[in-house]
């Protein structure tokens, strides 16, 4: 093999290795966060950890103290060695969502335009977005909350981690919304997978019946379709 052939072979091998590593990185960046939450959820099930939404009658300071005690060793420490009964505290009683089965608690940002990425993506970095034009808890109509979409595949985990496990919700599971310092309790009724372009539940939200709709991407880590979870007041 000549010197030129050796150099050509080394260049091609280097390019091949780079493309392989880039592909592996892409898969991990896209599906890694999903896998993390899957493992986290399975461990909570194995340990028998249950989450209870904070009772509004209990002083907030006491709830915060208990929460800090449970999280003393970090989130992983709380998962592996913490108490089996843990308390979920709303991030903001003006507007928050809590899902006991998933151990999820997130702030909700109201009136985000669901078709304007520049507007809703910053919200999804910090929590969950409420679709502009849909209703609020306590009113007769669709309440549409979403945590989905990315601008680049490597940003997936930054945006929709809080709703990764919506697929594990089943009929009868509880969802709690705090809105304007009032607690609203809902129970899951069904789930559906719809096309990414389906916005009918947003544009036709004035149904005369209070329904909470939670949306995330489907399958997790992609933007191909949408998973919708429906819940009604208890």
Secondary structure, DSSP 8 states (H G I E B T S, - for coil): --HHHHHHHHHHHHHHHHHHHHHHHHHHHHHHHHHHHHHHHHHHHHHT-EEEE--TTS-HHHHHHHHHHHTTTHHHHHHHHS-SEEEE--S-TTEEEEEGGGTEEEEEEEEE-TT-HHHHHHHHTTSEEEETTS--TTSSSEEEEE----SSGGGHHHHSGGGGGGGG--TT-EEEEEETTEEEEEEEEEEEEEETT--HHHHT---SS-EEEEEEEESTT--SEEEEEEEEE-
